[in-house]
């Protein structure tokens, strides 16, 4: 009876350690990723520079806010998404490929990698004055996140 209890406790301890090491800084795991978000991009109509604010929900992150900036009329940019618990994900949008790449982070996302493709979006474009363009988008995306 004591041997059976001892064996059961050892098995439970091994399983618990296994769960901890499944995904960690030393042993990153690629996971499926989904995102849905809402973006407001405010751009300079003359030189193509822009700033953006974003919010939505991501798997493995939950609700987030996002801030970024870029050039080339929205085709090149980078920024930082912040989860509700304060962990951050850095990203870059390197061009017109519709692919957003993870470049680093903090907390559990310290050595994050992977990225996601924009799957669908809707947008409204307005010109509040001759110097400014405002793009409001709702989008979805899928990809992987490794951490």
N, C-alpha and C positions, 0 to 999 in steps of 0.2 A: 504494500500500500504506500509506504514512504517512497519507494523507488518510482512508482507511478506518478505521485505528486511531484517529485523532483524532476522527472522527465518532462512533465507538462509545463512546469515553471521554466525550465531551460528552453523548451520549444517556444513558449510565449516571449521570452526575452530575445531569442534570435529573430523572431518575427518583428518585434518592435524595433530592433536595431536595423533590420532590413528596410522597414518603412522610412526610417530617418535617412538612410543612405540612398534611397531610390532617386531622389532629386536633391542635390546639394551643390555647393560651389566646386567640390572636388569630383562630383559625379553628376554633371548636368544631364537633364533629360529633355528631349524634344517632345513637345506637346502640341496637339492641335489648337488652333487659335481662331477666335471669331471676334469681330468688332462691329459695333454700330455707333455712329457718331453724328454730331451736328457741328458744323464749322462756320465761322464768319471770318472771311479773308478781306482785309482792307489793303488795297494796293495803290501804288503811285502809277497813274496812267501814263506817265512820261518815261520813267526809267525801269518799270517792271518790278521794283522792290515791293515787298509786302510784309505784313504782320498778320498773324492768325490766332484766333482763340477757338477752342474746341472743347466739347464735353460729350460724354456718352458712357457706354459700358463695354468692357473687354473681358473675355474669359481669362482666368488666372489673375486678373487685376480688380475686377468689379467696376464700380463707378470711378470715373477719372475726369480730370481737367487737363488741358493741353495748351501749350503756348509755343509758337514757333515764328520763324521769319525766313525770308528767302529772296530770291531774285528770279529773273527770267520769266516774269509774268506767271508765277506760281508753279513753274516746272522744276525748280530746284529749291530745296528748303531743308531746314532741320529744326528740331525743337525738343521739348521735354514734356512727357505725360506724367502726371502725378496721381497716384492711387489715393483712395480715401485715407489709408493708414500712413501716407507720407512717402512710401517707396516710389522711386522715380524710374522711368524708362526713357532713355535718349534715343532719338530716331533721326534718320535722314531720308529725304525723298530725292534721289539722285538724278532724276530726269523724267522724261515722259513715258517711262515703262509701266506706270501704274503700280509700282512696287515700293513699299515703305520698309526700310531696313532698320532693325534694332542695332544700336551701336554701343550700348552700355547702360548702366543704371546704378541704383543704390538699393540697400536692403537686400531682399531676396533676389532682386534683379541685378545684382552687382556685376556679374559676368554674362549678362543676357546676350543672346544672338538669335538669328532667324529674321523673320519679317513676314509681311502679308501683302496680298494683292487686293486692290480695290475692285470689288465685284460689281457694285451698282451705286449710282448716285443720282440725285436730282439737284438742280441748282437754279438760283435766281440771281441775275446780274443787274445791278443798278449803278448809275453814275450820278451821285449826289452833287457833284460839281465837275468842272472840266479837268481837274487834277486827280480825281479819286474814282476808283472803281471798287465796288463792294460785291463780293460773291458770298452767298449763303448757300451752304450745301448740307444735305443729309446723305449719309453713305453707309455701306456695309463692306466688310472685307473678311477674307479667310487667309490663313497661313499657318506658320509654326512659331512657337516661342520656346527657346531652349534656355533653361536656368537650373 
